[in-house]
Amino acid sequence: MCVHVRYSSAQLRPVYDSATRTITIPDSVDPSLTAIAVRAVLAELAAPQPEFGALCWCGEPIIITPRIPIQRRSAQVNHGA
C-alpha cells in the first residue's frame, strides 16, 4: 500500500502530503465518514475508486486505522498490575 491515513486535530479538511504519501483527516470527521473523505481525496488525485472501500494507486486497499480515544492521548503512562 502506497498511501497511509493519519488523524490530526490541527486540520480543517482532508489534506494529502505527496512527500510522505499520507492523507491527513481531521479528528472532527465522524468515523462513519472517514472512508468517504479518503475516497474523495484519492479521487481528486486521479486514483480510480471502486464502489466500496478505498484503493491506492497500486490497487491495494487503504487501511483506515482506528482512532485512539481522546482520553488516551496523554503523555502520561500508567502501568497496571
N, C-alpha and C positions, 0 to 999 in steps of 0.2 A: 504494500500500500504506500502510495507516494504522499498522500495528504493526511494530516493529523488535525484533530479538533481539540481546542482548549477553551476554557471559560475564563472570563475576566470581568471584574466589576467596573473596570475603567472604560469600557467601550460602550457606545450608544447604539451601534449597529454592527452586524457581522462584517468582518474585515479579513482579507486574505493577504498573507505575507509570503511573497514569492521566494525570499531568501531561505526561509525555514519550511516552506510549504505547509503552513499552518493556517487554519481558519479559526479566528477568534470569535466566539459567540458571547454576547453579554449574559451575565448571571441572571438578569431580569427576564430573559426569554423563558416562557413556560416550557417545561420539559417535553410536553407533547408536541411542541412546535419546533424543537431543535432540529429534527431531521429536515423539516421544510426549509429552515434557514440555511442549513448546509447545502441542500439541493439547489437553492436559489443562488448561492454564491458560486457553486460549481457550474450552473447553467450560464451565468454571466461570463464565466471564464471559458465557455465553449466546450465543457465536458458533458457529453450526452448522458442524460439520466433516464433510468428505467421508470416504469410506472410506480414501483415501490422501492424504498430504500435509496441509498446514495452510493454512487460509484465514482472511484478515482478515474483519472485519465487512462490508467493502465488496466482498468476493468475490475480491480479488486474492490470489494465493499468497504465503505468508510465505517470505522468503528467509532461510534459516538459514545465516548467514555461517560460513565455515570458521574453525576455531580456529587461533590462532598458537601454535606450539610454545613451551613454557616457556623453552627456551634462547634464544629470540629476543625475549624480553620485557624486555631490559635497556635502560637509558637510554643505554648506550654504543653509539656508531655506528662501525662500521669500514667504510672505503671501500676497495674492492679496485681493482686496476688493470685 
